[in-house]
Amino acid sequence: MSLNIDKNKKLHFIGIGGIGMCGLAEYFLLKGYKVSGSDISDSYIINRLRELGADIHIGHSSDNIDNETGFIVYTAAVKKDNPEIKKAEELGIKFLKRAEVLGEVVNDKFLIAVAGTHGKTTTTAMIGKMLMDSGFDPTIFVGGNVSVLNGAASRIGASDFAVVEADEYDRSFLTLKADIIVITNIDEDHLDIYKDLDDIKNTFRKFCEQSKENSNIIYYGDDKNISSFIHGVNRNKLSYGFNPDNSLNVENIHRNGKLMFDISNSQNNYEDISLNVIGTHNILNSTACFAVAKLFKIDFSNYKKSIESFNTVDRRLQLKYKNSVIVYDDYAHHPVEIEFSLNALKDTYTGKKITAVFQPHLYSRTRDFYKDFAEKLKIADEIVLLDIYPAREKPIENITSGLIYDELVKNNSAVKYFHDKKDVINHLSGSKSKGSVIVFIGAGDITLICDEFVKQTEVKKN
């Protein structure tokens, strides 16, 4: 690592509460650096970092930067007019984007980089756990809090292996030079960054082409967007999917208490793989993990044992409560992810009423996909809509959750639209929800509503 960060001065993170930022901050804390940071609001992530010794300010201010600050890391969502960036420029303090710092940390290791529009967090966690279980002692950076990492989003390993979630937002993953690339899928997303789908595909291709010499690319072979360019990339390749033309073929999906499936290749059948998580999408994530196991020559029994004991990443279709009502918390914020999640619940809880509580994330994404959101939400028996969570964006004229609501009404869907979060909880409470499955969906603060609903439900139960 050639960052030349002075351990006697503060390493400051702007946007430290972000899931990608907190993992990097925790990494440096555990390496013995003095870490400070700022963010717009408090959170359980920030509390965790404070407990580890980080000095964190709520709110961005030039006062957060002084002569004791030696280096600044900032999230891609932070603009150059941020007061802390401007103060750093005045003081001559070096600053870099999180993605650039991450690249400096992991590029000199044997790097497995997991990319894709959907599923990369879970797949990264699965691969990281498998390598840990198999004695490889990897360094891990994942975009979620993982139970196997004791709730952290990163891990410092003693070996020269690293597993990293490769984020395409702001083209961040182009700072990584991998030995193994995993691509789970490619869809239109982040259209505030990319011109169109072709721009996204071309950037993924560039990511593949800049990988290390003799690298391997593992990819979902049934994805037409990946297939449109991957065969022209001059790297070793291994495909997986449901189509028998793939290098690794998923087959014999069934339930025996848990979701089970087999994987076959041209030489062998690998049978009776059991998952502790739900959804066909997790079968694919597990198969991508199996492809990594093949490259590492990890014995099938070791892979199988590791994947069967994998529990979901926080907020990835996470079971939060199961009694009179079943409650899930889900980070899905793209129409395809919503389709994955709702179909997984329909398949798992046959005959039960499914209620989807959805908080759209970003005005631009709602503008681009409101019809698709409505189409996928229709899978649920009842939809409850909340206002858009703006995150890094300012409002866009005439773009509200009402666009999704109107599309659902056109299709005679059972839908409610609430502006007050208390009204959501009141609507969901009571006998009408008994025996049903409620899933809180979105990348914003809807997880807090989920927690409050579970808390109130537990109180009523007792």
C-alpha positions as a Markdown table, in Angstrom:
| # | Residue | x | y | z |
|---|---|---|---|---|
| 1 | Met | 0.0 | 0.0 | 0.0 |
| 2 | Ser | 1.5 | 3.3 | -1.1 |
| 3 | Leu | -0.8 | 5.9 | 0.4 |
| 4 | Asn | 1.8 | 7.2 | 2.9 |
| 5 | Ile | -0.8 | 8.0 | 5.6 |
| 6 | Asp | 0.8 | 9.5 | 8.8 |
| 7 | Lys | -0.4 | 7.3 | 11.8 |
| 8 | Asn | 0.3 | 10.3 | 14.0 |
| 9 | Lys | -2.4 | 12.4 | 12.3 |
| 10 | Lys | -6.1 | 11.8 | 11.8 |
| 11 | Leu | -7.4 | 9.8 | 8.8 |
| 12 | His | -10.8 | 11.5 | 8.2 |
| 13 | Phe | -13.7 | 9.9 | 6.4 |
| 14 | Ile | -16.4 | 12.2 | 4.9 |
| 15 | Gly | -19.6 | 10.1 | 4.8 |
| 16 | Ile | -18.2 | 7.6 | 7.3 |
| 17 | Gly | -21.7 | 6.1 | 7.9 |
| 18 | Gly | -22.0 | 4.7 | 4.4 |
| 19 | Ile | -21.8 | 0.9 | 4.3 |
| 20 | Gly | -18.7 | 1.0 | 2.0 |
| 21 | Met | -17.0 | 3.7 | 3.9 |
| 22 | Cys | -17.6 | 2.2 | 7.3 |
| 23 | Gly | -15.8 | -1.1 | 6.3 |
| 24 | Leu | -12.8 | 0.9 | 5.2 |
| 25 | Ala | -12.8 | 3.0 | 8.3 |
| 26 | Glu | -13.0 | -0.1 | 10.5 |
| 27 | Tyr | -10.1 | -1.6 | 8.6 |
| 28 | Phe | -7.9 | 1.4 | 9.3 |
| 29 | Leu | -9.0 | 1.6 | 13.0 |
| 30 | Leu | -8.0 | -2.1 | 13.4 |
| 31 | Lys | -4.7 | -1.2 | 11.7 |
| 32 | Gly | -4.0 | 1.3 | 14.5 |
| 33 | Tyr | -4.7 | 4.6 | 12.6 |
| 34 | Lys | -6.4 | 7.6 | 14.2 |
| 35 | Val | -9.8 | 7.7 | 12.5 |
| 36 | Ser | -12.2 | 10.6 | 12.5 |
| 37 | Gly | -15.3 | 11.2 | 10.3 |
| 38 | Ser | -18.5 | 13.0 | 9.6 |
| 39 | Asp | -21.9 | 12.2 | 8.3 |
| 40 | Ile | -25.3 | 13.9 | 8.0 |
| 41 | Ser | -27.0 | 11.7 | 10.7 |
| 42 | Asp | -26.4 | 9.2 | 13.5 |
| 43 | Ser | -26.8 | 5.5 | 12.9 |
| 44 | Tyr | -26.0 | 2.1 | 14.4 |
| 45 | Ile | -23.0 | 2.0 | 12.0 |
| 46 | Ile | -21.6 | 5.2 | 13.4 |
| 47 | Asn | -22.2 | 4.0 | 17.0 |
| 48 | Arg | -20.2 | 0.8 | 16.2 |
| 49 | Leu | -17.3 | 2.9 | 14.8 |
| 50 | Arg | -17.3 | 5.2 | 17.9 |
| 51 | Glu | -17.1 | 2.1 | 20.1 |
| 52 | Leu | -14.0 | 1.1 | 18.1 |
| 53 | Gly | -12.4 | 4.5 | 18.7 |
| 54 | Ala | -13.5 | 6.7 | 15.8 |
| 55 | Asp | -14.1 | 10.4 | 16.5 |
| 56 | Ile | -17.3 | 11.2 | 14.5 |
| 57 | His | -19.1 | 14.5 | 13.9 |
| 58 | Ile | -22.7 | 14.7 | 12.8 |
| 59 | Gly | -23.0 | 17.3 | 10.0 |
| 60 | His | -20.4 | 18.4 | 7.5 |
| 61 | Ser | -18.4 | 21.4 | 8.5 |
| 62 | Ser | -15.0 | 23.0 | 7.8 |
| 63 | Asp | -14.5 | 22.9 | 11.6 |
| 64 | Asn | -14.2 | 19.1 | 11.3 |
| 65 | Ile | -10.8 | 19.6 | 9.5 |
| 66 | Asp | -7.8 | 21.0 | 11.2 |
| 67 | Asn | -4.0 | 20.7 | 11.2 |
| 68 | Glu | -4.3 | 17.4 | 13.0 |
| 69 | Thr | -6.0 | 15.9 | 9.9 |
| 70 | Gly | -3.4 | 14.1 | 7.7 |
| 71 | Phe | -5.5 | 12.5 | 5.0 |
| 72 | Ile | -9.1 | 12.5 | 3.9 |
| 73 | Val | -11.2 | 9.7 | 2.3 |
| 74 | Tyr | -14.6 | 10.7 | 0.8 |
| 75 | Thr | -17.5 | 8.8 | -0.6 |
| 76 | Ala | -18.5 | 9.1 | -4.2 |
| 77 | Ala | -21.8 | 10.8 | -3.1 |
| 78 | Val | -19.8 | 13.8 | -1.7 |
| 79 | Lys | -19.3 | 16.7 | -4.1 |
| 80 | Lys | -16.3 | 18.9 | -4.4 |
| 81 | Asp | -18.1 | 21.9 | -2.9 |
| 82 | Asn | -18.4 | 20.0 | 0.4 |
| 83 | Pro | -17.0 | 22.4 | 3.2 |
| 84 | Glu | -14.6 | 19.7 | 4.4 |
| 85 | Ile | -13.2 | 19.1 | 1.0 |
| 86 | Lys | -12.8 | 22.9 | 0.5 |
| 87 | Lys | -11.0 | 23.2 | 3.9 |
| 88 | Ala | -8.7 | 20.3 | 2.9 |
| 89 | Glu | -7.8 | 22.1 | -0.3 |
| 90 | Glu | -7.0 | 25.3 | 1.7 |
| 91 | Leu | -4.7 | 23.4 | 4.1 |
| 92 | Gly | -3.1 | 21.3 | 1.4 |
| 93 | Ile | -4.4 | 18.0 | 2.9 |
| 94 | Lys | -4.4 | 15.1 | 0.4 |
| 95 | Phe | -7.9 | 13.6 | -0.3 |
| 96 | Leu | -9.0 | 10.6 | -2.3 |
| 97 | Lys | -12.2 | 8.8 | -3.1 |
| 98 | Arg | -13.0 | 5.7 | -1.1 |
| 99 | Ala | -12.7 | 3.5 | -4.3 |
| 100 | Glu | -9.1 | 4.8 | -4.9 |
| 101 | Val | -8.1 | 4.0 | -1.3 |
| 102 | Leu | -9.7 | 0.6 | -1.5 |
| 103 | Gly | -7.7 | -0.2 | -4.7 |
| 104 | Glu | -4.5 | 0.8 | -2.9 |
| 105 | Val | -5.3 | -1.6 | 0.0 |
| 106 | Val | -6.2 | -4.7 | -2.1 |
| 107 | Asn | -4.7 | -4.5 | -5.6 |
| 108 | Asp | -1.4 | -6.0 | -4.4 |
| 109 | Lys | -3.2 | -9.1 | -3.0 |
| 110 | Phe | -4.7 | -12.0 | -4.9 |
| 111 | Leu | -8.0 | -10.2 | -5.4 |
| 112 | Ile | -11.4 | -11.6 | -6.0 |
| 113 | Ala | -13.7 | -8.8 | -7.1 |
| 114 | Val | -17.5 | -9.4 | -7.1 |
| 115 | Ala | -19.4 | -7.1 | -9.4 |
| 116 | Gly | -23.0 | -6.9 | -10.8 |
| 117 | Thr | -26.1 | -4.8 | -10.5 |
| 118 | His | -27.7 | -7.2 | -8.1 |
| 119 | Gly | -26.5 | -9.9 | -5.6 |
| 120 | Lys | -22.9 | -8.8 | -5.2 |
| 121 | Thr | -23.1 | -8.1 | -1.5 |
| 122 | Thr | -24.4 | -11.6 | -0.7 |
| 123 | Thr | -22.1 | -13.3 | -3.2 |
| 124 | Thr | -19.1 | -11.4 | -1.7 |
| 125 | Ala | -20.1 | -12.5 | 1.8 |
| 126 | Met | -20.6 | -16.2 | 0.7 |
| 127 | Ile | -17.2 | -16.3 | -1.0 |
| 128 | Gly | -15.5 | -14.6 | 2.0 |
| 129 | Lys | -17.0 | -17.0 | 4.4 |
| 130 | Met | -16.1 | -20.0 | 2.3 |
| 131 | Leu | -12.4 | -18.9 | 2.1 |
| 132 | Met | -12.4 | -18.3 | 5.9 |
| 133 | Asp | -13.9 | -21.7 | 6.5 |
| 134 | Ser | -11.3 | -23.3 | 4.2 |
| 135 | Gly | -8.3 | -21.7 | 6.0 |
| 136 | Phe | -7.4 | -19.0 | 3.5 |
| 137 | Asp | -7.7 | -16.2 | 6.0 |
| 138 | Pro | -8.8 | -13.5 | 3.5 |
| 139 | Thr | -9.1 | -9.7 | 3.9 |
| 140 | Ile | -12.8 | -8.9 | 3.1 |
| 141 | Phe | -14.7 | -5.7 | 2.1 |
| 142 | Val | -18.4 | -6.2 | 1.7 |
| 143 | Gly | -21.3 | -3.7 | 1.2 |
| 144 | Gly | -23.3 | -5.0 | 4.2 |
| 145 | Asn | -23.1 | -6.0 | 7.8 |
| 146 | Val | -22.3 | -9.7 | 7.9 |
| 147 | Ser | -22.9 | -12.0 | 10.9 |
| 148 | Val | -19.8 | -14.2 | 10.1 |
| 149 | Leu | -17.8 | -10.9 | 10.4 |
| 150 | Asn | -19.4 | -10.2 | 13.8 |
| 151 | Gly | -21.6 | -7.6 | 12.2 |
| 152 | Ala | -18.8 | -5.8 | 10.4 |
| 153 | Ala | -18.5 | -4.9 | 6.8 |
| 154 | Ser | -14.8 | -5.7 | 6.6 |
| 155 | Arg | -12.2 | -8.1 | 7.9 |
| 156 | Ile | -8.4 | -8.0 | 8.1 |
| 157 | Gly | -6.8 | -11.3 | 7.0 |
| 158 | Ala | -3.2 | -12.4 | 7.5 |
| 159 | Ser | -2.9 | -13.9 | 4.0 |
| 160 | Asp | -2.4 | -12.4 | 0.6 |
| 161 | Phe | -6.0 | -13.1 | -0.5 |
| 162 | Ala | -8.7 | -10.5 | -0.6 |
| 163 | Val | -12.5 | -10.6 | -1.4 |
| 164 | Val | -14.1 | -7.3 | -2.4 |
| 165 | Glu | -17.5 | -6.1 | -3.4 |
| 166 | Ala | -16.8 | -4.2 | -6.6 |
| 167 | Asp | -19.3 | -1.3 | -6.9 |
| 168 | Glu | -20.2 | 0.1 | -10.3 |
| 169 | Tyr | -21.7 | 3.3 | -8.9 |
| 170 | Asp | -19.6 | 6.3 | -10.1 |
| 171 | Arg | -17.5 | 3.7 | -12.0 |
| 172 | Ser | -15.7 | 3.0 | -8.7 |
| 173 | Phe | -14.8 | -0.6 | -9.5 |
| 174 | Leu | -12.4 | 0.7 | -12.2 |
| 175 | Thr | -9.8 | 1.3 | -9.4 |
| 176 | Leu | -9.6 | -2.5 | -8.8 |
| 177 | Lys | -7.3 | -4.9 | -10.6 |
| 178 | Ala | -8.6 | -8.4 | -9.9 |
| 179 | Asp | -7.2 | -11.9 | -10.3 |
| 180 | Ile | -10.8 | -13.3 | -10.2 |
| 181 | Ile | -13.8 | -11.3 | -11.3 |
| 182 | Val | -17.4 | -12.5 | -10.6 |
| 183 | Ile | -20.2 | -10.8 | -12.5 |
| 184 | Thr | -23.6 | -11.7 | -11.1 |
| 185 | Asn | -25.7 | -9.9 | -13.7 |
| 186 | Ile | -26.0 | -6.5 | -15.5 |
| 187 | Asp | -29.1 | -4.3 | -15.6 |
| 188 | Glu | -29.9 | -0.6 | -16.2 |
| 189 | Asp | -29.2 | 1.3 | -13.0 |
| 190 | His | -27.4 | 4.4 | -11.8 |
| 191 | Leu | -28.7 | 6.4 | -14.8 |
| 192 | Asp | -27.6 | 9.5 | -13.0 |
| 193 | Ile | -24.1 | 8.3 | -13.7 |
| 194 | Tyr | -24.3 | 6.3 | -16.9 |
| 195 | Lys | -25.8 | 7.4 | -20.2 |
| 196 | Asp | -27.6 | 4.2 | -20.9 |
| 197 | Leu | -27.3 | 0.4 | -20.8 |
| 198 | Asp | -24.6 | 0.3 | -23.5 |
| 199 | Asp | -22.5 | 2.7 | -21.3 |
| 200 | Ile | -22.9 | 0.3 | -18.3 |
| 201 | Lys | -21.9 | -2.7 | -20.4 |
| 202 | Asn | -18.9 | -1.0 | -21.8 |
| 203 | Thr | -17.8 | 0.0 | -18.3 |
| 204 | Phe | -18.1 | -3.6 | -17.1 |
| 205 | Arg | -16.1 | -4.7 | -20.2 |
| 206 | Lys | -13.4 | -2.2 | -19.3 |
| 207 | Phe | -13.4 | -3.6 | -15.7 |
| 208 | Cys | -12.8 | -7.1 | -17.1 |
| 209 | Glu | -10.1 | -6.0 | -19.5 |
| 210 | Gln | -8.1 | -4.2 | -16.9 |
| 211 | Ser | -7.9 | -7.3 | -14.7 |
| 212 | Lys | -4.5 | -8.9 | -14.0 |
| 213 | Glu | -2.8 | -11.1 | -16.6 |
| 214 | Asn | -4.1 | -14.7 | -16.6 |
| 215 | Ser | -7.1 | -13.6 | -14.5 |
| 216 | Asn | -10.4 | -15.6 | -14.4 |
| 217 | Ile | -13.9 | -14.2 | -15.0 |
| 218 | Ile | -16.8 | -16.0 | -13.5 |
| 219 | Tyr | -20.1 | -14.8 | -14.9 |
| 220 | Tyr | -23.8 | -15.6 | -15.0 |
| 221 | Gly | -24.1 | -17.1 | -18.5 |
| 222 | Asp | -27.8 | -16.7 | -18.9 |
| 223 | Asp | -27.5 | -12.9 | -18.7 |
| 224 | Lys | -27.8 | -11.4 | -22.2 |
| 225 | Asn | -26.2 | -8.1 | -21.2 |
| 226 | Ile | -23.1 | -10.0 | -20.0 |
| 227 | Ser | -23.1 | -12.3 | -23.0 |
| 228 | Ser | -23.1 | -9.3 | -25.3 |
| 229 | Phe | -19.5 | -8.5 | -24.6 |
| 230 | Ile | -17.9 | -11.2 | -22.4 |
| 231 | His | -16.8 | -13.5 | -25.3 |
| 232 | Gly | -14.7 | -10.7 | -26.7 |
| 233 | Val | -12.7 | -10.3 | -23.4 |
| 234 | Asn | -9.4 | -12.1 | -23.6 |
| 235 | Arg | -9.4 | -13.8 | -20.2 |
| 236 | Asn | -10.1 | -17.2 | -18.8 |
| 237 | Lys | -13.8 | -17.6 | -18.4 |
| 238 | Leu | -16.2 | -19.8 | -16.4 |
| 239 | Ser | -20.0 | -19.4 | -16.8 |
| 240 | Tyr | -22.8 | -20.6 | -14.5 |
| 241 | Gly | -26.6 | -20.7 | -14.8 |
| 242 | Phe | -29.6 | -22.7 | -15.6 |
| 243 | Asn | -28.8 | -23.2 | -19.3 |
| 244 | Pro | -27.0 | -26.5 | -19.9 |
| 245 | Asp | -24.5 | -24.7 | -22.2 |
| 246 | Asn | -22.9 | -23.1 | -19.1 |
| 247 | Ser | -19.7 | -24.4 | -17.6 |
| 248 | Leu | -21.6 | -25.0 | -14.4 |
| 249 | Asn | -25.3 | -25.9 | -14.7 |
| 250 | Val | -27.8 | -25.5 | -11.9 |
| 251 | Glu | -30.5 | -28.3 | -11.8 |
| 252 | Asn | -32.9 | -30.3 | -9.7 |
| 253 | Ile | -34.1 | -27.3 | -7.6 |
| 254 | His | -36.4 | -28.7 | -4.9 |
| 255 | Arg | -37.4 | -28.2 | -1.2 |
| 256 | Asn | -36.7 | -30.7 | 1.6 |
| 257 | Gly | -37.4 | -28.4 | 4.5 |
| 258 | Lys | -34.8 | -26.0 | 2.9 |
| 259 | Leu | -34.1 | -24.9 | -0.6 |
| 260 | Met | -31.9 | -27.5 | -2.3 |
| 261 | Phe | -30.2 | -27.9 | -5.7 |
| 262 | Asp | -27.5 | -29.7 | -7.7 |
| 263 | Ile | -24.7 | -28.3 | -9.8 |
| 264 | Ser | -23.2 | -30.2 | -12.8 |
| 265 | Asn | -20.3 | -29.7 | -15.1 |
| 266 | Ser | -18.9 | -31.9 | -18.0 |
| 267 | Gln | -17.2 | -34.2 | -15.5 |
| 268 | Asn | -19.3 | -34.4 | -12.3 |
| 269 | Asn | -22.6 | -33.9 | -10.5 |
| 270 | Tyr | -22.5 | -32.1 | -7.2 |
| 271 | Glu | -25.7 | -33.0 | -5.4 |
| 272 | Asp | -27.9 | -32.0 | -2.5 |
| 273 | Ile | -26.6 | -28.5 | -1.8 |
| 274 | Ser | -28.8 | -27.0 | 0.9 |
| 275 | Leu | -29.3 | -23.3 | 1.6 |
| 276 | Asn | -30.2 | -21.5 | 4.8 |
| 277 | Val | -31.5 | -18.6 | 2.8 |
| 278 | Ile | -34.5 | -18.3 | 0.4 |
| 279 | Gly | -34.8 | -17.4 | -3.3 |
| 280 | Thr | -33.7 | -18.7 | -6.7 |
| 281 | His | -31.3 | -15.7 | -6.8 |
| 282 | Asn | -29.4 | -17.1 | -3.8 |
| 283 | Ile | -29.0 | -20.4 | -5.7 |
| 284 | Leu | -27.2 | -18.4 | -8.4 |
| 285 | Asn | -25.2 | -16.5 | -5.8 |
| 286 | Ser | -24.2 | -19.8 | -4.2 |
| 287 | Thr | -23.2 | -21.2 | -7.6 |
| 288 | Ala | -20.9 | -18.3 | -8.3 |
| 289 | Cys | -19.3 | -19.1 | -4.9 |
| 290 | Phe | -19.0 | -22.7 | -6.1 |
| 291 | Ala | -17.1 | -21.5 | -9.2 |
| 292 | Val | -14.6 | -19.8 | -7.0 |
| 293 | Ala | -14.3 | -23.0 | -4.9 |
| 294 | Lys | -13.4 | -24.8 | -8.1 |
| 295 | Leu | -10.6 | -22.3 | -9.0 |
| 296 | Phe | -9.3 | -22.6 | -5.4 |
| 297 | Lys | -9.5 | -26.4 | -5.6 |
| 298 | Ile | -11.7 | -26.3 | -2.4 |
| 299 | Asp | -13.2 | -29.8 | -1.8 |
| 300 | Phe | -16.9 | -30.0 | -2.5 |
| 301 | Ser | -17.7 | -31.2 | 1.0 |
| 302 | Asn | -16.0 | -28.0 | 2.4 |
| 303 | Tyr | -17.9 | -25.8 | 0.0 |
| 304 | Lys | -21.2 | -27.5 | 0.8 |
| 305 | Lys | -20.7 | -27.2 | 4.6 |
| 306 | Ser | -19.8 | -23.5 | 4.3 |
| 307 | Ile | -22.7 | -22.5 | 2.0 |
| 308 | Glu | -25.3 | -24.5 | 4.0 |
| 309 | Ser | -24.4 | -22.6 | 7.2 |
| 310 | Phe | -24.4 | -19.2 | 5.5 |
| 311 | Asn | -26.9 | -16.7 | 6.9 |
| 312 | Thr | -28.1 | -13.7 | 5.0 |
| 313 | Val | -26.3 | -10.3 | 5.1 |
| 314 | Asp | -28.2 | -7.7 | 7.1 |
| 315 | Arg | -31.1 | -6.3 | 5.1 |
| 316 | Arg | -30.8 | -8.8 | 2.3 |
| 317 | Leu | -34.2 | -10.5 | 2.6 |
| 318 | Gln | -33.5 | -10.8 | 6.3 |
| 319 | Leu | -36.0 | -12.5 | 8.6 |
| 320 | Lys | -36.6 | -10.2 | 11.5 |
| 321 | Tyr | -39.6 | -11.7 | 13.2 |
| 322 | Lys | -41.7 | -14.9 | 13.0 |
| 323 | Asn | -44.7 | -15.5 | 15.2 |
| 324 | Ser | -48.3 | -14.3 | 14.5 |
| 325 | Val | -46.9 | -12.4 | 11.6 |
| 326 | Ile | -43.7 | -13.0 | 9.5 |
| 327 | Val | -41.5 | -9.9 | 8.9 |
| 328 | Tyr | -38.6 | -9.5 | 6.5 |
| 329 | Asp | -36.3 | -6.5 | 6.0 |
| 330 | Asp | -34.9 | -6.1 | 2.4 |
| 331 | Tyr | -32.5 | -3.7 | 0.8 |
| 332 | Ala | -34.0 | -4.1 | -2.7 |
| 333 | His | -34.2 | -0.8 | -4.5 |
| 334 | His | -34.3 | -1.8 | -8.2 |
| 335 | Pro | -37.3 | -3.5 | -9.9 |
| 336 | Val | -35.4 | -6.7 | -10.7 |
| 337 | Glu | -34.3 | -7.0 | -7.0 |
| 338 | Ile | -37.9 | -6.5 | -5.9 |
| 339 | Glu | -39.0 | -9.3 | -8.3 |
| 340 | Phe | -36.3 | -11.6 | -6.9 |
| 341 | Ser | -37.4 | -10.9 | -3.3 |
| 342 | Leu | -41.2 | -11.1 | -3.8 |
| 343 | Asn | -40.9 | -14.3 | -5.9 |
| 344 | Ala | -38.7 | -15.9 | -3.2 |
| 345 | Leu | -41.3 | -15.1 | -0.5 |
| 346 | Lys | -44.2 | -16.3 | -2.7 |
| 347 | Asp | -42.3 | -19.6 | -3.3 |
| 348 | Thr | -41.4 | -20.0 | 0.4 |
| 349 | Tyr | -44.8 | -19.1 | 1.9 |
| 350 | Thr | -47.3 | -20.6 | -0.5 |
| 351 | Gly | -50.8 | -19.5 | 0.3 |
| 352 | Lys | -49.9 | -16.7 | 2.7 |
| 353 | Lys | -50.7 | -13.1 | 2.1 |
| 354 | Ile | -47.6 | -11.1 | 1.1 |
| 355 | Thr | -47.6 | -7.4 | 1.9 |
| 356 | Ala | -44.8 | -5.3 | 0.4 |
| 357 | Val | -44.0 | -2.0 | 2.1 |
| 358 | Phe | -41.9 | 0.0 | -0.3 |
| 359 | Gln | -39.9 | 3.1 | 0.1 |
| 360 | Pro | -38.4 | 4.2 | -3.3 |
| 361 | His | -34.8 | 5.3 | -3.3 |
| 362 | Leu | -33.7 | 8.4 | -5.2 |
| 363 | Tyr | -35.9 | 10.7 | -7.3 |
| 364 | Ser | -33.9 | 9.8 | -10.5 |
| 365 | Arg | -34.4 | 6.1 | -10.0 |
| 366 | Thr | -38.1 | 6.6 | -9.4 |
| 367 | Arg | -38.3 | 8.8 | -12.6 |
| 368 | Asp | -36.5 | 6.1 | -14.7 |
| 369 | Phe | -38.3 | 3.0 | -13.3 |
| 370 | Tyr | -41.7 | 3.9 | -11.8 |
| 371 | Lys | -43.6 | 1.7 | -14.3 |
| 372 | Asp | -41.2 | -1.2 | -13.7 |
| 373 | Phe | -41.5 | -0.7 | -9.9 |
| 374 | Ala | -45.3 | -1.0 | -10.2 |
| 375 | Glu | -45.1 | -4.0 | -12.4 |
| 376 | Lys | -42.9 | -5.9 | -10.0 |
| 377 | Leu | -44.7 | -4.8 | -6.8 |
| 378 | Lys | -47.9 | -6.4 | -8.3 |
| 379 | Ile | -46.4 | -9.8 | -7.3 |
| 380 | Ala | -47.4 | -8.9 | -3.7 |
| 381 | Asp | -51.0 | -9.3 | -2.5 |
| 382 | Glu | -50.9 | -5.8 | -0.9 |
| 383 | Ile | -48.6 | -2.8 | -1.5 |
| 384 | Val | -47.9 | 0.0 | 0.9 |
| 385 | Leu | -46.0 | 2.9 | -0.5 |
| 386 | Leu | -44.0 | 5.6 | 1.3 |
| 387 | Asp | -42.5 | 8.8 | 0.0 |
| 388 | Ile | -39.2 | 8.7 | -1.8 |
| 389 | Tyr | -36.0 | 8.5 | 0.3 |
| 390 | Pro | -33.8 | 11.2 | -1.4 |
| 391 | Ala | -30.4 | 10.1 | -0.2 |
| 392 | Arg | -27.9 | 12.2 | -2.1 |
| 393 | Glu | -30.4 | 13.9 | -4.4 |
| 394 | Lys | -32.5 | 17.1 | -4.5 |
| 395 | Pro | -36.2 | 16.8 | -5.4 |
| 396 | Ile | -37.1 | 16.5 | -9.1 |
| 397 | Glu | -40.2 | 18.3 | -10.1 |
| 398 | Asn | -43.3 | 16.1 | -10.3 |
| 399 | Ile | -41.4 | 13.0 | -9.3 |
| 400 | Thr | -43.0 | 11.3 | -6.3 |
| 401 | Ser | -44.2 | 7.9 | -5.2 |
| 402 | Gly | -47.5 | 8.9 | -6.6 |
| 403 | Leu | -46.2 | 7.9 | -10.0 |
| 404 | Ile | -45.9 | 4.3 | -8.8 |
| 405 | Tyr | -49.2 | 4.5 | -6.9 |
| 406 | Asp | -51.1 | 5.7 | -10.1 |
| 407 | Glu | -49.7 | 2.8 | -12.1 |
| 408 | Leu | -50.7 | 0.3 | -9.5 |
| 409 | Val | -54.2 | 1.8 | -9.3 |
| 410 | Lys | -54.5 | 1.4 | -13.1 |
| 411 | Asn | -53.9 | -2.3 | -12.6 |
| 412 | Asn | -56.4 | -2.6 | -9.8 |
| 413 | Ser | -53.7 | -3.5 | -7.3 |
| 414 | Ala | -54.4 | -3.4 | -3.5 |
| 415 | Val | -52.3 | -0.3 | -2.7 |
| 416 | Lys | -52.1 | 2.3 | 0.1 |
| 417 | Tyr | -49.9 | 5.4 | 0.0 |
| 418 | Phe | -48.8 | 7.0 | 3.4 |
| 419 | His | -46.7 | 10.1 | 4.0 |
| 420 | Asp | -46.5 | 9.5 | 7.8 |
| 421 | Lys | -44.5 | 6.5 | 8.9 |
| 422 | Lys | -46.7 | 6.1 | 12.0 |
| 423 | Asp | -49.7 | 5.6 | 9.6 |
| 424 | Val | -47.8 | 2.7 | 8.0 |
| 425 | Ile | -47.3 | 0.9 | 11.3 |
| 426 | Asn | -51.0 | 1.6 | 12.3 |
| 427 | His | -52.1 | 0.1 | 9.0 |
| 428 | Leu | -50.0 | -3.0 | 9.4 |
| 429 | Ser | -50.9 | -3.6 | 13.0 |
| 430 | Gly | -53.9 | -5.6 | 14.2 |
| 431 | Ser | -55.7 | -8.8 | 13.4 |
| 432 | Lys | -55.7 | -8.2 | 9.6 |
| 433 | Ser | -52.0 | -8.9 | 9.4 |
| 434 | Lys | -52.1 | -12.2 | 11.4 |
| 435 | Gly | -50.6 | -15.1 | 9.5 |
| 436 | Ser | -49.3 | -12.9 | 6.7 |
| 437 | Val | -45.8 | -12.1 | 5.5 |
| 438 | Ile | -44.7 | -8.4 | 5.6 |
| 439 | Val | -41.6 | -7.3 | 3.8 |
| 440 | Phe | -40.1 | -3.8 | 4.2 |
| 441 | Ile | -38.3 | -2.9 | 1.0 |
| 442 | Gly | -35.9 | -0.1 | 0.2 |
| 443 | Ala | -32.4 | 1.2 | 0.6 |
| 444 | Gly | -33.4 | 4.2 | 2.8 |
| 445 | Asp | -34.5 | 4.5 | 6.4 |
| 446 | Ile | -37.4 | 2.0 | 6.0 |
| 447 | Thr | -35.3 | -0.4 | 8.0 |
| 448 | Leu | -36.1 | 1.8 | 11.1 |
| 449 | Ile | -39.8 | 1.5 | 10.4 |
| 450 | Cys | -39.4 | -2.3 | 10.2 |
| 451 | Asp | -37.6 | -2.3 | 13.5 |
| 452 | Glu | -40.3 | -0.2 | 15.1 |
| 453 | Phe | -43.1 | -2.4 | 13.7 |
| 454 | Val | -41.3 | -5.5 | 15.1 |
| 455 | Lys | -40.9 | -3.9 | 18.4 |
| 456 | Gln | -44.5 | -2.9 | 18.7 |
| 457 | Thr | -45.6 | -6.4 | 17.5 |
| 458 | Glu | -43.5 | -8.0 | 20.2 |
| 459 | Val | -44.9 | -5.7 | 22.9 |
| 460 | Lys | -48.5 | -6.6 | 21.9 |
| 461 | Lys | -47.6 | -10.3 | 21.9 |
| 462 | Asn | -46.3 | -10.1 | 25.4 |
